[in-house]
Structure formats: structure tokens, C-alpha cells
């Protein structure tokens, strides 16, 4: 499932952040884990929207 609502993302058990260039451009996994783990990642852009 692709989700952009941060409240849904934060409440998820497991998150896989595909990062920029997803879809037709391929993309790659830049972070995965619990919301706490993804929020602490230094290489993804999602973390700043998760209140890290």
C-alpha cells in the first residue's frame, strides 16, 4: 500500500520507504522498520515529516 498521510504511516507496524524516484523510475528502499526506526533514519526524507 502506498500511503502519504503521516498519521497513517506513523501508526503502521512496519514501514518501507521507497524514497524518491519510485514507480516508473524504479526507486529503492531507503529505510524500513517501525515508525521509530524510520523516523531516526538519516537518509530518507520521510523522517522530517514524522516528527524526528
LINPESUL-V955793 format. One record per residue. N is the residue number from 1. RES is the residue in one small letter. PSI is psi in degrees with one decimal (none if undefined). OMEGA is omega in radians with two decimals (* if undefined). D_CENTER is the distance of its C-alpha to the mean C-alpha in whole Angstrom. Layout:
# LINPESUL-V955793
n=N res=RES psi=PSI omega=OMEGA d_center=D_CENTER
n=N res=RES psi=PSI omega=OMEGA d_center=D_CENTER
This chain:
# LINPESUL-V955793
n=1 res=x psi=135.7 omega=3.05 d_center=12
n=2 res=x psi=126.9 omega=-3.09 d_center=10
n=3 res=x psi=136.7 omega=3.11 d_center=9
n=4 res=x psi=-3.5 omega=3.08 d_center=9
n=5 res=x psi=111.3 omega=-3.03 d_center=11
n=6 res=x psi=-29.3 omega=3.09 d_center=9
n=7 res=x psi=-38.6 omega=3.09 d_center=12
n=8 res=x psi=-44.1 omega=3.14 d_center=11
n=9 res=x psi=-49.7 omega=-3.09 d_center=8
n=10 res=x psi=-34.0 omega=-3.11 d_center=9
n=11 res=x psi=-0.8 omega=3.14 d_center=12
n=12 res=x psi=150.2 omega=3.10 d_center=11
n=13 res=x psi=-36.8 omega=-3.08 d_center=12
n=14 res=x psi=134.1 omega=-3.11 d_center=10
n=15 res=x psi=137.4 omega=2.99 d_center=6
n=16 res=x psi=113.3 omega=-3.13 d_center=6
n=17 res=x psi=113.7 omega=-3.11 d_center=3
n=18 res=x psi=-14.4 omega=3.06 d_center=7
n=19 res=x psi=-165.5 omega=-3.11 d_center=7
n=20 res=x psi=152.9 omega=3.07 d_center=10
n=21 res=x psi=23.2 omega=3.12 d_center=13
n=22 res=x psi=175.0 omega=3.11 d_center=12
n=23 res=x psi=-130.1 omega=-3.09 d_center=15
n=24 res=x psi=-26.4 omega=-3.12 d_center=18
n=25 res=x psi=0.4 omega=3.07 d_center=17
n=26 res=x psi=-70.8 omega=-3.09 d_center=16
n=27 res=x psi=170.5 omega=3.07 d_center=12
n=28 res=x psi=156.3 omega=-3.14 d_center=11
n=29 res=x psi=120.3 omega=3.13 d_center=9
n=30 res=x psi=-17.4 omega=3.08 d_center=8
n=31 res=x psi=148.8 omega=3.02 d_center=6
n=32 res=x psi=151.9 omega=3.13 d_center=7
n=33 res=x psi=-160.7 omega=3.10 d_center=9
n=34 res=x psi=168.2 omega=3.12 d_center=10
n=35 res=x psi=-34.7 omega=3.11 d_center=8
n=36 res=x psi=-41.6 omega=-3.14 d_center=11
n=37 res=x psi=-44.6 omega=-3.13 d_center=10
n=38 res=x psi=-38.0 omega=3.13 d_center=6
n=39 res=x psi=-25.9 omega=-3.13 d_center=8
n=40 res=x psi=-7.9 omega=-3.12 d_center=11
n=41 res=x psi=138.8 omega=-3.12 d_center=9
n=42 res=x psi=-8.0 omega=-3.06 d_center=11
n=43 res=x psi=2.3 omega=3.11 d_center=10
n=44 res=x psi=155.2 omega=3.14 d_center=7
n=45 res=x psi=-13.8 omega=-3.12 d_center=8
n=46 res=x psi=-34.1 omega=-3.04 d_center=5
n=47 res=x psi=-41.1 omega=-3.10 d_center=7
n=48 res=x psi=-23.2 omega=3.11 d_center=10
n=49 res=x psi=-5.6 omega=-3.12 d_center=9
n=50 res=x psi=5.8 omega=3.10 d_center=9
n=51 res=x psi=26.1 omega=3.14 d_center=12
n=52 res=x psi=none omega=* d_center=12
